Amino acid sequence: MKNIIFVWLIFFSFSSLAGDIKSEEDFIKSAIKDGYQAQRNLAFGYQTGDAKTGGYDFISKNETKSCAWRKILLIANPDKVDSSDPMNERFSCRNLDFEQDEEVWKIVYKYLPMIAEAKEKGEYMVEKESVPTPDKLEIIDVTQ
């Protein structure tokens, strides 16, 4: 049952971003600005290489990038992380060699300042305005 809920959450998280993200670069921009959940989704996409579930067929499996984004979300979101995040980081980083580990930290140090800048500007994890949906439809006659 927990696995079904987890898969549903992953799918829902990916599908909620599908309209705005068209490339890996867009996904990274979203992770920098939208924060925690977008970072988890990006790390998951890199981890599995199978982000097609959420409509992202442009993310290739890359353990180095997955590990880096797991570290980024732990560092950038200390008040958001849950117990699964450190476990996911350990899992994503488990097979890396020394050179890959160096690359991880280059990625982390590349994006953390961008996240810090977004936080300073108040542009990090800003609630998006949702379009209210009326409880009932109202037909307006514009012919008069």
MODELLER restraints for C-alpha pairs under 7 A, 6 or more apart:
rsr = mdl.restraints
at = mdl.atoms
rsr.add(forms.Gaussian(group=physical.xy_distance, feature=features.Distance(at['CA:11:A'], at['CA:53:A']), mean=6.37, stdev=0.5))
rsr.add(forms.Gaussian(group=physical.xy_distance, feature=features.Distance(at['CA:11:A'], at['CA:54:A']), mean=5.61, stdev=0.5))
rsr.add(forms.Gaussian(group=physical.xy_distance, feature=features.Distance(at['CA:14:A'], at['CA:41:A']), mean=6.58, stdev=0.5))
rsr.add(forms.Gaussian(group=physical.xy_distance, feature=features.Distance(at['CA:14:A'], at['CA:54:A']), mean=4.59, stdev=0.5))
rsr.add(forms.Gaussian(group=physical.xy_distance, feature=features.Distance(at['CA:15:A'], at['CA:54:A']), mean=4.97, stdev=0.5))
rsr.add(forms.Gaussian(group=physical.xy_distance, feature=features.Distance(at['CA:15:A'], at['CA:55:A']), mean=7.00, stdev=0.5))
rsr.add(forms.Gaussian(group=physical.xy_distance, feature=features.Distance(at['CA:18:A'], at['CA:54:A']), mean=6.88, stdev=0.5))
rsr.add(forms.Gaussian(group=physical.xy_distance, feature=features.Distance(at['CA:18:A'], at['CA:55:A']), mean=6.37, stdev=0.5))
rsr.add(forms.Gaussian(group=physical.xy_distance, feature=features.Distance(at['CA:21:A'], at['CA:27:A']), mean=5.81, stdev=0.5))
rsr.add(forms.Gaussian(group=physical.xy_distance, feature=features.Distance(at['CA:23:A'], at['CA:58:A']), mean=6.44, stdev=0.5))
rsr.add(forms.Gaussian(group=physical.xy_distance, feature=features.Distance(at['CA:24:A'], at['CA:58:A']), mean=6.43, stdev=0.5))
rsr.add(forms.Gaussian(group=physical.xy_distance, feature=features.Distance(at['CA:24:A'], at['CA:59:A']), mean=6.35, stdev=0.5))
rsr.add(forms.Gaussian(group=physical.xy_distance, feature=features.Distance(at['CA:27:A'], at['CA:42:A']), mean=6.84, stdev=0.5))
rsr.add(forms.Gaussian(group=physical.xy_distance, feature=features.Distance(at['CA:30:A'], at['CA:38:A']), mean=6.33, stdev=0.5))
rsr.add(forms.Gaussian(group=physical.xy_distance, feature=features.Distance(at['CA:31:A'], at['CA:38:A']), mean=4.71, stdev=0.5))
rsr.add(forms.Gaussian(group=physical.xy_distance, feature=features.Distance(at['CA:31:A'], at['CA:39:A']), mean=4.73, stdev=0.5))
rsr.add(forms.Gaussian(group=physical.xy_distance, feature=features.Distance(at['CA:32:A'], at['CA:114:A']), mean=6.72, stdev=0.5))
rsr.add(forms.Gaussian(group=physical.xy_distance, feature=features.Distance(at['CA:32:A'], at['CA:115:A']), mean=5.27, stdev=0.5))
rsr.add(forms.Gaussian(group=physical.xy_distance, feature=features.Distance(at['CA:33:A'], at['CA:115:A']), mean=6.80, stdev=0.5))
rsr.add(forms.Gaussian(group=physical.xy_distance, feature=features.Distance(at['CA:33:A'], at['CA:118:A']), mean=6.35, stdev=0.5))
rsr.add(forms.Gaussian(group=physical.xy_distance, feature=features.Distance(at['CA:33:A'], at['CA:123:A']), mean=6.40, stdev=0.5))
rsr.add(forms.Gaussian(group=physical.xy_distance, feature=features.Distance(at['CA:33:A'], at['CA:124:A']), mean=4.88, stdev=0.5))
rsr.add(forms.Gaussian(group=physical.xy_distance, feature=features.Distance(at['CA:33:A'], at['CA:125:A']), mean=6.22, stdev=0.5))
rsr.add(forms.Gaussian(group=physical.xy_distance, feature=features.Distance(at['CA:34:A'], at['CA:124:A']), mean=5.85, stdev=0.5))
rsr.add(forms.Gaussian(group=physical.xy_distance, feature=features.Distance(at['CA:34:A'], at['CA:125:A']), mean=4.52, stdev=0.5))
rsr.add(forms.Gaussian(group=physical.xy_distance, feature=features.Distance(at['CA:34:A'], at['CA:126:A']), mean=6.96, stdev=0.5))
rsr.add(forms.Gaussian(group=physical.xy_distance, feature=features.Distance(at['CA:35:A'], at['CA:124:A']), mean=6.39, stdev=0.5))
rsr.add(forms.Gaussian(group=physical.xy_distance, feature=features.Distance(at['CA:35:A'], at['CA:125:A']), mean=5.31, stdev=0.5))
rsr.add(forms.Gaussian(group=physical.xy_distance, feature=features.Distance(at['CA:36:A'], at['CA:73:A']), mean=5.96, stdev=0.5))
rsr.add(forms.Gaussian(group=physical.xy_distance, feature=features.Distance(at['CA:36:A'], at['CA:77:A']), mean=6.43, stdev=0.5))
rsr.add(forms.Gaussian(group=physical.xy_distance, feature=features.Distance(at['CA:39:A'], at['CA:69:A']), mean=6.30, stdev=0.5))
rsr.add(forms.Gaussian(group=physical.xy_distance, feature=features.Distance(at['CA:39:A'], at['CA:73:A']), mean=6.10, stdev=0.5))
rsr.add(forms.Gaussian(group=physical.xy_distance, feature=features.Distance(at['CA:40:A'], at['CA:70:A']), mean=6.97, stdev=0.5))
rsr.add(forms.Gaussian(group=physical.xy_distance, feature=features.Distance(at['CA:43:A'], at['CA:66:A']), mean=4.35, stdev=0.5))
rsr.add(forms.Gaussian(group=physical.xy_distance, feature=features.Distance(at['CA:43:A'], at['CA:69:A']), mean=5.28, stdev=0.5))
rsr.add(forms.Gaussian(group=physical.xy_distance, feature=features.Distance(at['CA:43:A'], at['CA:70:A']), mean=6.01, stdev=0.5))
rsr.add(forms.Gaussian(group=physical.xy_distance, feature=features.Distance(at['CA:44:A'], at['CA:66:A']), mean=6.75, stdev=0.5))
rsr.add(forms.Gaussian(group=physical.xy_distance, feature=features.Distance(at['CA:45:A'], at['CA:51:A']), mean=4.93, stdev=0.5))
rsr.add(forms.Gaussian(group=physical.xy_distance, feature=features.Distance(at['CA:45:A'], at['CA:59:A']), mean=6.09, stdev=0.5))
rsr.add(forms.Gaussian(group=physical.xy_distance, feature=features.Distance(at['CA:46:A'], at['CA:59:A']), mean=6.31, stdev=0.5))
rsr.add(forms.Gaussian(group=physical.xy_distance, feature=features.Distance(at['CA:46:A'], at['CA:60:A']), mean=6.06, stdev=0.5))
rsr.add(forms.Gaussian(group=physical.xy_distance, feature=features.Distance(at['CA:46:A'], at['CA:61:A']), mean=4.67, stdev=0.5))
rsr.add(forms.Gaussian(group=physical.xy_distance, feature=features.Distance(at['CA:46:A'], at['CA:62:A']), mean=4.99, stdev=0.5))
rsr.add(forms.Gaussian(group=physical.xy_distance, feature=features.Distance(at['CA:46:A'], at['CA:63:A']), mean=6.47, stdev=0.5))
rsr.add(forms.Gaussian(group=physical.xy_distance, feature=features.Distance(at['CA:46:A'], at['CA:65:A']), mean=6.34, stdev=0.5))
rsr.add(forms.Gaussian(group=physical.xy_distance, feature=features.Distance(at['CA:46:A'], at['CA:66:A']), mean=4.90, stdev=0.5))
rsr.add(forms.Gaussian(group=physical.xy_distance, feature=features.Distance(at['CA:47:A'], at['CA:61:A']), mean=5.69, stdev=0.5))
rsr.add(forms.Gaussian(group=physical.xy_distance, feature=features.Distance(at['CA:47:A'], at['CA:62:A']), mean=6.16, stdev=0.5))
rsr.add(forms.Gaussian(group=physical.xy_distance, feature=features.Distance(at['CA:47:A'], at['CA:63:A']), mean=5.66, stdev=0.5))
rsr.add(forms.Gaussian(group=physical.xy_distance, feature=features.Distance(at['CA:47:A'], at['CA:66:A']), mean=5.20, stdev=0.5))
rsr.add(forms.Gaussian(group=physical.xy_distance, feature=features.Distance(at['CA:47:A'], at['CA:92:A']), mean=6.61, stdev=0.5))
rsr.add(forms.Gaussian(group=physical.xy_distance, feature=features.Distance(at['CA:48:A'], at['CA:61:A']), mean=5.59, stdev=0.5))
rsr.add(forms.Gaussian(group=physical.xy_distance, feature=features.Distance(at['CA:49:A'], at['CA:59:A']), mean=5.89, stdev=0.5))
rsr.add(forms.Gaussian(group=physical.xy_distance, feature=features.Distance(at['CA:49:A'], at['CA:60:A']), mean=4.59, stdev=0.5))
rsr.add(forms.Gaussian(group=physical.xy_distance, feature=features.Distance(at['CA:49:A'], at['CA:61:A']), mean=3.65, stdev=0.5))
rsr.add(forms.Gaussian(group=physical.xy_distance, feature=features.Distance(at['CA:51:A'], at['CA:57:A']), mean=6.18, stdev=0.5))
rsr.add(forms.Gaussian(group=physical.xy_distance, feature=features.Distance(at['CA:51:A'], at['CA:59:A']), mean=6.54, stdev=0.5))
rsr.add(forms.Gaussian(group=physical.xy_distance, feature=features.Distance(at['CA:63:A'], at['CA:92:A']), mean=6.23, stdev=0.5))
rsr.add(forms.Gaussian(group=physical.xy_distance, feature=features.Distance(at['CA:64:A'], at['CA:100:A']), mean=6.04, stdev=0.5))
rsr.add(forms.Gaussian(group=physical.xy_distance, feature=features.Distance(at['CA:64:A'], at['CA:104:A']), mean=5.77, stdev=0.5))
rsr.add(forms.Gaussian(group=physical.xy_distance, feature=features.Distance(at['CA:65:A'], at['CA:104:A']), mean=6.62, stdev=0.5))
rsr.add(forms.Gaussian(group=physical.xy_distance, feature=features.Distance(at['CA:66:A'], at['CA:92:A']), mean=6.12, stdev=0.5))
rsr.add(forms.Gaussian(group=physical.xy_distance, feature=features.Distance(at['CA:67:A'], at['CA:89:A']), mean=6.08, stdev=0.5))
rsr.add(forms.Gaussian(group=physical.xy_distance, feature=features.Distance(at['CA:67:A'], at['CA:92:A']), mean=4.95, stdev=0.5))
rsr.add(forms.Gaussian(group=physical.xy_distance, feature=features.Distance(at['CA:67:A'], at['CA:93:A']), mean=4.95, stdev=0.5))
rsr.add(forms.Gaussian(group=physical.xy_distance, feature=features.Distance(at['CA:67:A'], at['CA:104:A']), mean=6.69, stdev=0.5))
rsr.add(forms.Gaussian(group=physical.xy_distance, feature=features.Distance(at['CA:68:A'], at['CA:104:A']), mean=4.81, stdev=0.5))
rsr.add(forms.Gaussian(group=physical.xy_distance, feature=features.Distance(at['CA:68:A'], at['CA:105:A']), mean=6.81, stdev=0.5))
rsr.add(forms.Gaussian(group=physical.xy_distance, feature=features.Distance(at['CA:68:A'], at['CA:107:A']), mean=6.20, stdev=0.5))
rsr.add(forms.Gaussian(group=physical.xy_distance, feature=features.Distance(at['CA:68:A'], at['CA:108:A']), mean=5.72, stdev=0.5))
rsr.add(forms.Gaussian(group=physical.xy_distance, feature=features.Distance(at['CA:70:A'], at['CA:89:A']), mean=5.10, stdev=0.5))
rsr.add(forms.Gaussian(group=physical.xy_distance, feature=features.Distance(at['CA:71:A'], at['CA:89:A']), mean=6.49, stdev=0.5))
rsr.add(forms.Gaussian(group=physical.xy_distance, feature=features.Distance(at['CA:72:A'], at['CA:108:A']), mean=5.86, stdev=0.5))
rsr.add(forms.Gaussian(group=physical.xy_distance, feature=features.Distance(at['CA:72:A'], at['CA:112:A']), mean=6.78, stdev=0.5))
rsr.add(forms.Gaussian(group=physical.xy_distance, feature=features.Distance(at['CA:74:A'], at['CA:81:A']), mean=6.48, stdev=0.5))
rsr.add(forms.Gaussian(group=physical.xy_distance, feature=features.Distance(at['CA:118:A'], at['CA:124:A']), mean=5.14, stdev=0.5))
